[in-house]
Amino acid sequence: MASGKKDKAKGAASQSVGKLKEAAGKVTGSGKTEAKGKAQQAKGGMQKGVGHLRENQKKQR
């Protein structure tokens, strides 16, 4: 099981890559790439949320 900090870091990285993909899609006019970037950003946000939950769970113990 990954730690909360790892999940948060991976989520932030995924969001950054997603932002780059979205921007590349806009520049090139590729709606598909832009959509993939938005989806990756959402996935990263969810992963960061899981990291926050895991850290809070550890604090409560």
N, C-alpha and C positions, 0 to 999 in steps of 0.2 A: 504494500500500500504506500502510495506517495505521500509525502508530508504536505502540510498546508502551504508552506513556503514554496515548495517545488511546483505545486499546482498553480499558485499565483504567478510565479515566474513564467511557467510554460504558457499560461493564459495570456499574460501580457505580450509575450513574444508572438503568439498566434494572432493577437489583435493587431500588432504592428505589421506583420506580414499581410494580413487581410487588408489593412489600409493601403499598403503598397499595391496590392493586386487591384483594389478598387480604383485607385488613381490611374494605374496602367490601363485598366479597362476604359476609363473615361477618355484618356488621351488617345488611345487607339480606336475608340469607338466600338469596342467589343463589349456588348451587353453581358455576354456569358462570363467573361473575366471579371467584370464589375460585380456581377451577382455572386460569383465565387468568393470574391474579396469580402463582400458584406456577410456572407455565410460564415467565413472563417473568423471574422470579427465577433460575430455572435457566439461562435463556439468558444473563442478565447474568453469572452466575458463570462460565459457559463463556467469555464474551468477556473477562472479567478474566483468566482463565487463559491465553488466547491472548496477552494483553498481557504477562503475566509471562514467557511463553516467548519472545516477541520481544525483550524487554529482556535476558533471559539470553543469547540468541543474539548480540545486539550486544556484550555484555560479553566474550564468548568470542572475538570477532574481534580 
